[in-house]
Amino acid sequence: MASRPRKGRRGPTRTRLEEPAGFTSLSKAEQIRYLQALWDRISEGPGQIPVPKSHLSLTKERLAAYRRDPSRARPAHEVLRHLYLASSDSKYMTGESLLVAGGLK
Protein backbone atom coordinates (compact mmCIF):
# COMPACT_ATOMS: atom_id res chain seq x y z
CA MET A 1 0.00 0.00 0.00
CA ALA A 2 1.58 3.29 -1.07
CA SER A 3 1.11 6.43 0.94
CA ARG A 4 0.48 9.87 -0.46
CA PRO A 5 3.51 11.91 -1.43
CA ARG A 6 4.73 14.01 1.46
CA LYS A 7 7.10 16.91 1.43
CA GLY A 8 10.36 16.41 3.18
CA ARG A 9 13.38 18.64 3.41
CA ARG A 10 14.37 17.55 -0.06
CA GLY A 11 10.97 17.80 -1.70
CA PRO A 12 8.17 15.27 -2.17
CA THR A 13 8.90 11.69 -1.14
CA ARG A 14 6.95 8.44 -1.36
CA THR A 15 6.97 5.67 1.16
CA ARG A 16 6.33 2.26 -0.40
CA LEU A 17 4.85 -0.43 1.79
CA GLU A 18 3.72 -3.90 0.93
CA GLU A 19 -0.05 -4.32 1.09
CA PRO A 20 -1.20 -6.84 3.67
CA ALA A 21 -2.20 -10.13 2.05
CA GLY A 22 -5.81 -9.98 0.92
CA PHE A 23 -6.21 -6.24 1.54
CA THR A 24 -7.30 -5.42 -2.01
CA SER A 25 -9.92 -8.16 -1.95
CA LEU A 26 -11.67 -6.46 0.99
CA SER A 27 -14.58 -4.09 0.39
CA LYS A 28 -13.87 -0.41 1.01
CA ALA A 29 -15.82 -0.60 4.27
CA GLU A 30 -13.68 -3.56 5.39
CA GLN A 31 -10.49 -1.74 4.37
CA ILE A 32 -11.55 1.24 6.48
CA ARG A 33 -12.31 -1.01 9.46
CA TYR A 34 -8.90 -2.65 9.00
CA LEU A 35 -7.18 0.75 9.01
CA GLN A 36 -9.16 1.88 12.04
CA ALA A 37 -8.15 -1.27 13.92
CA LEU A 38 -4.54 -0.75 12.86
CA TRP A 39 -4.63 2.85 14.09
CA ASP A 40 -6.15 1.70 17.39
CA ARG A 41 -3.19 -0.65 17.87
CA ILE A 42 -0.67 2.09 17.01
CA SER A 43 -2.33 4.65 19.29
CA GLU A 44 -2.19 2.32 22.30
CA GLY A 45 1.38 3.49 22.83
CA PRO A 46 1.34 7.23 22.03
CA GLY A 47 4.71 7.76 23.70
CA GLN A 48 6.28 5.51 21.07
CA ILE A 49 5.09 7.62 18.14
CA PRO A 50 7.84 10.01 17.04
CA VAL A 51 6.93 13.69 16.90
CA PRO A 52 8.90 15.77 14.37
CA LYS A 53 10.87 18.67 15.86
CA SER A 54 9.00 21.04 13.56
CA HIS A 55 5.69 20.02 15.19
CA LEU A 56 7.09 20.59 18.67
CA SER A 57 8.44 24.00 17.63
CA LEU A 58 5.11 25.03 16.14
CA THR A 59 3.30 23.88 19.28
CA LYS A 60 5.63 25.94 21.48
CA GLU A 61 5.14 29.00 19.25
CA ARG A 62 1.36 28.69 19.36
CA LEU A 63 1.29 28.17 23.11
CA ALA A 64 3.50 31.24 23.60
CA ALA A 65 1.20 33.28 21.33
CA TYR A 66 -1.83 32.12 23.32
CA ARG A 67 -0.17 33.03 26.60
CA ARG A 68 0.69 36.51 25.27
CA ASP A 69 -2.91 37.18 24.23
CA PRO A 70 -5.52 34.57 25.20
CA SER A 71 -8.30 36.78 23.84
CA ARG A 72 -7.25 35.87 20.29
CA ALA A 73 -8.02 32.18 20.84
CA ARG A 74 -11.18 30.76 19.26
CA PRO A 75 -13.28 27.82 20.43
CA ALA A 76 -12.83 24.60 18.45
CA HIS A 77 -16.43 24.67 17.18
CA GLU A 78 -15.80 28.07 15.56
CA VAL A 79 -12.66 26.82 13.84
CA LEU A 80 -14.45 23.70 12.60
CA ARG A 81 -17.34 25.82 11.32
CA HIS A 82 -14.91 28.09 9.49
CA LEU A 83 -13.15 25.09 7.94
CA TYR A 84 -16.45 23.59 6.86
CA LEU A 85 -17.71 26.81 5.31
CA ALA A 86 -14.37 27.51 3.61
CA SER A 87 -14.02 24.00 2.25
CA SER A 88 -15.28 23.22 -1.20
CA ASP A 89 -13.38 19.91 -1.26
CA SER A 90 -15.49 17.29 0.47
CA LYS A 91 -12.91 14.65 -0.43
CA TYR A 92 -11.03 15.45 2.78
CA MET A 93 -13.78 16.73 5.05
CA THR A 94 -17.25 15.36 5.47
CA GLY A 95 -19.81 18.07 5.98
CA GLU A 96 -21.81 15.94 8.39
CA SER A 97 -18.90 15.33 10.76
CA LEU A 98 -17.81 18.98 10.70
CA LEU A 99 -21.34 20.18 11.33
CA VAL A 100 -21.64 17.89 14.32
CA ALA A 101 -18.16 18.76 15.63
CA GLY A 102 -18.77 22.44 15.01
CA GLY A 103 -21.98 22.39 17.01
CA LEU A 104 -24.03 23.27 13.96
CA LYS A 105 -26.09 20.11 13.96
Secondary structure, DSSP 4 states (H G I P E B T S, - for coil): -BPPPEEETTEEE--B-PPPTTGGGS-HHHHHHHHHHHHHHHHT-GGGS---HHHHHHHHHHHHHHHH-GGG---HHHHHHHHHHH---TTT--HHHHHHHTT--
